[in-house]
Amino acid sequence: MNLVSICGQSFFETPVSGGDFLNFELLKNLHNSENVYLIINDITFLYAKENLKCNVLPITDFLNLNKLVQRYIFLIPFAFLNSLLKITKILKEFKKPLILYSSGDFICNILSMVIYKKRFPKSKIIIRVCHLNENPFKRKGNSFSSSLFSFFF
C-alpha cells in the first residue's frame, strides 16, 4: 500500500514546526521510497526534493499566498483553503486505498484525508499531533480561526 504524507501547512522554505521535522525524519528513514509520496506546498518543494528520496508532489499556489502568509497572517485561512483544494485534486489521481499521514491537525490536511477516505474506505489515516489544544477562547498566540479548527480536530 502506498504512503502519502500531507504537509499543506508548510509556508516556509524549510520545515519549521516539530511535526514537520518529525515528518521529514520519518520519510528519510523509509526504505521503499518508490511507494512513498509527500504532498507539500511549492514554497517547501525544493527543500523536500533535495533532502528526501520519496516522490514529492507540489501544491501549486498561483496567488503566492504561501509567501504572503509570512508577512500577513490574516491570509492563513485562504492559504489553507488553497492547500485543501490542491491536496484534494492531487489525491484524486490515486485510484486505490492509501495510508494517509499528516504531521499536524491542520484543516487543509485533515479534510482532504477525510474526503479521500470516503472514496476509499479501506484507506488508513494517521495524524501526529504534538500538542494539547486549549479552548480557542483562551488560547493565545494564534488567530481565533486557527485555534478553533485546531481545537475541533
Salt bridges, closest charged atoms under 4 A:
GLU13 OE2 - LYS67 NZ 3.47
GLU25 OE2 - LYS28 NZ 3.49
ASP105 OD2 - HIS131 NE2 3.55
